[in-house]
Amino acid sequence: MIQILQKFLYCGTIKAGYNYLSKENTIGYIPFKLDSIDTENYYALNVVGDSMTPLFDNGDTIIFHKQTTFENGENCIVLVDDGEYVIQKVYKTNTGIELKSVNPYYPPRIFTEREMNDLPIQVIGVVEKLIRNLKKTKSKNKKS
């Protein structure tokens, strides 16, 4: 496989929790190695919230491939309720789709086929990479 150093479009935030409107705008670009030649469909987002902790933490950056297909249990970017984007584990069911958090505090969200069409609920992409800062930044007000 060819590794390509690509600058990914850095688009803003994705929520990992409820009651937070994701912001989709171009912040800039970040370089990252990728094992694909389909570089035009990769994007980066900052994670905000704790519904996917410990898998994805508040402040992590994820890189996802824009696509509507997924395998059960994959971490997906999902459009929910007209403009709300979330990162969740996604499962196809006999009657629709189930969105699950890793953090047990957040209950699963289940949508029927009809709800998926009416709201709409749509898978936007699949998470492929994680960038995490292991060193926490210190507050400017704290003394070292």
C-alpha positions in Angstrom: 0.0 0.0 0.0 1.2 3.5 -0.8 1.5 5.9 2.1 0.7 9.5 1.1 1.3 12.5 3.3 -1.9 14.5 2.7 -3.2 17.7 4.0 -6.7 17.0 5.3 -9.4 19.7 5.4 -9.9 20.5 9.0 -13.6 21.3 9.3 -14.4 22.1 12.9 -16.0 20.0 15.7 -18.0 16.8 16.0 -19.9 16.1 19.2 -19.5 13.1 21.3 -22.5 13.8 23.5 -25.9 15.4 23.3 -27.2 19.0 23.2 -24.2 20.4 21.3 -24.5 21.8 17.8 -21.5 20.8 15.7 -19.8 23.5 13.8 -18.9 22.8 10.2 -16.5 25.3 8.8 -13.0 25.2 7.4 -10.4 25.9 10.1 -7.3 24.9 8.1 -5.4 21.9 7.0 -3.4 19.2 8.9 -0.9 16.9 7.4 -1.3 13.1 8.0 -0.1 9.9 6.4 -2.8 7.9 4.7 -2.9 4.4 3.2 -5.2 5.4 0.4 -5.1 7.4 -2.9 -8.7 8.7 -2.3 -7.4 11.8 -0.5 -10.3 14.1 -1.6 -12.8 12.4 0.7 -11.0 12.6 4.0 -11.7 15.3 6.6 -10.6 16.1 10.2 -12.8 17.1 13.1 -12.3 17.9 16.8 -14.2 15.8 19.2 -16.3 17.7 21.8 -18.0 15.8 24.6 -17.7 12.5 26.4 -20.2 10.1 25.0 -17.4 8.1 23.2 -14.9 8.2 26.1 -12.6 6.4 26.5 -12.4 5.6 22.8 -12.5 9.3 21.7 -11.9 12.0 24.3 -12.9 15.6 24.4 -10.2 17.4 22.4 -9.2 14.5 20.2 -9.0 15.0 16.5 -10.5 12.3 14.2 -9.9 11.8 10.5 -12.9 10.2 8.7 -13.6 9.0 5.2 -16.7 10.5 3.7 -19.0 7.6 2.7 -22.5 6.4 3.4 -21.8 2.7 3.7 -20.5 1.2 7.0 -20.1 -2.2 8.8 -22.0 -2.8 12.0 -20.1 -1.4 15.0 -18.0 1.0 13.1 -17.5 4.5 14.5 -19.4 6.8 12.1 -20.1 10.5 11.6 -23.9 10.7 11.6 -26.2 13.6 10.6 -29.1 13.6 13.1 -32.0 16.1 13.3 -31.2 18.7 10.7 -27.7 19.8 11.3 -26.6 17.9 14.4 -23.5 15.8 13.6 -22.4 13.1 16.1 -19.8 10.4 16.3 -21.3 7.1 17.4 -21.0 3.3 16.9 -23.6 2.5 14.3 -25.6 -0.7 13.9 -28.1 -1.7 11.2 -31.2 -3.3 12.6 -34.2 -5.0 11.0 -36.3 -1.9 11.3 -33.7 1.0 11.0 -30.5 2.0 12.7 -29.1 2.1 16.3 -26.5 4.7 17.5 -24.5 3.7 20.5 -22.1 5.6 22.7 -19.1 3.9 24.3 -19.8 5.8 27.6 -22.5 3.8 29.4 -24.0 7.1 30.7 -25.5 7.8 27.3 -28.4 5.5 26.3 -28.6 4.1 22.7 -30.6 6.0 20.2 -32.8 3.9 17.9 -34.4 5.2 14.7 -36.8 3.5 12.4 -36.5 3.6 8.6 -39.3 6.2 8.6 -37.6 8.3 11.2 -34.4 8.1 9.2 -36.1 9.5 6.2 -38.3 12.1 8.0 -35.6 13.6 10.3 -33.2 12.8 8.4 -30.7 10.4 9.9 -27.8 9.8 7.6 -24.3 8.3 7.9 -21.8 10.8 6.5 -18.5 9.0 7.0 -16.5 6.4 8.9 -13.7 7.3 11.3 -10.3 5.9 10.3 -7.7 7.7 12.3 -7.3 9.3 15.7 -4.9 12.1 16.8 -4.6 12.5 20.6 -2.5 15.0 22.6 -1.2 13.0 25.5 0.2 16.0 27.2 -2.5 18.3 28.6 -2.0 22.0 28.1 -1.7 24.1 31.3 -4.0 27.0 32.0 -2.4 30.4 31.6 -3.7 31.3 35.1 -1.9 28.4 36.8 1.6 28.8 38.1 4.1 26.1 37.2 
